[in-house]
């Protein structure tokens, strides 16, 4: 089976972004850096690509130029075990970036992330008729949040914290 990796296009900040991302996530590292040669199109010796791993997931940052930028059509989801993890990833990834609604943020490089708790799908949507009202209340509560507050979502759903 082929291996799938994510490629992230930057203007010139690929190395700085990769260094930032590997500092945020455990079990992460930069594996390789390549450089433009005399053939260009950028100055020889400037960073072309950075291959890195974020907790087992492969990524490549490419310094390809300003013609493409990130938008919310693509994002990475960080599924967190508890509120402390949500707080850490939210605060760290949004530092220098932009907070959005419902657990979404853009980091300082413009890349979109969703920072959510485990089980968010079950909390805000339910096929069980008995849980529909609680799920709808939790969804309404989440729509008013930026960073997800698990206790507030559970309270809105009528569940113990």
Secondary structure, 3 states (H helix, E strand, C coil): CCCCCEEEEECCCHHHHHHHHHHHCCCCEEEEEEECCCCCCCCCCCEEEEEEEECCEEEEEEECCCCCCCCCCCEEEEEECCHHHHHHHHHHHHCCCEECCCCEEECCCCCEEEEEECCHHHHHCCCCHHHHHHHHHHHHHHHCCCCCCHHHHHHHHCCCC
